[in-house]
Amino acid sequence: MSALDALRRPRARPTLPENGGPGSRLLEVSGLTTRFDTPDGVVHAVNGVDFHVDRAEVVGVVGESGCGKSVTIRSILGLVRPPGRVVDGTVRFDGVDLLGLRRTELRRLRGKEIGFIAQNPFSALNPVMRIHRQFGTILAAHGAKSDGEVRDRARAALADVGIAGPDRVLDGYAHQLSGGMAQRVVIAMAMLLNPAFVIADEPTTGLDLTVQRQILDLIRGLVREHGRSMLLVTHDLGVVAQYCDRVVVMYAGKVIEHGTVREVLNTPRHPYTQALVRAIPRPGRPLVHLTGRLPDLVDYPTGCPFRARCPHAFEPCGHVVPEAVTVASGQTYWCHLPEERPEEREAVR
Ligand code: SF4
């Protein structure tokens, strides 16, 4: 059984709308670079990240904690605050340069064109404002004219995320909600203005396993049914296998491999991706965990950032940064290992 087959549950894929232009480019990130100035030195959090998301596509961003996934997302959304700063790169969304927008323009676009589902719903919700008023704040900024209109639209949004009895939720506060219910409210708010693009940053962190599946199924349903695109950040390759079309693998603030989920999980080419795939639970196989730690992002390593943990490191890895290698299918990875040394790659299949 392949890694992908082991993870994927049988599921019919919803039909995509034909008028949404599926397949055309929606988000293009190029050379994105973000630094944090700290007393210990400059943290190289995001280092020249390139990837894209097409219309009606779900792209997973995967990697260990601290590998730069969330900072990448926050850089795209203009949410990096001092001592962090985006120092280089471009982010084009539907042809618009996001990094060149003023903060107010970006805030408007975040609600209307891009829905953001944060990791922790309780930090996304205002603890001292009734849920109804929080919907009102979003809708008032986008033309809602009356309290009745706000309530009607909020009720409909909560019904879309499976909340029965929405008035009880609307009249309450965030602390009165369970984690799963709070995340449903955040999802309803993210979808409220019908965005074409959704960014979900580890949206099930802290929820129990059953609720995690429900939330991910819910998000995917809302994305697929409306022909939206999504960037789904996760540390779990099982989630990628289940919910994504393509995957971007990050390590030490860099993209080290990307391709379709099928290619990357069945034929991982970078040793880090291979290690992640080996760590997927599969019947009849022992789990193999990656040892070692991420490199120091202040004293960023020369050459390949995975070198200290890589079982295949050889002479050039210590001082030459690997170039991108793209195979015929489009799968791309950054590693010096030559293609004609397949033994390293066979081991994970
Ligand atoms: Fe390992 Fe070298 Fe490839 Fe880096 S470039 S992943 S150290 S073989």
Residues whose N, C-alpha, C, O or C-beta is under 5 A from the ligand:
A	BS01	SF4	P271 C304 F306 R307 C310 H312 A313 F314 C317 P322 W334 C335 H336 L337
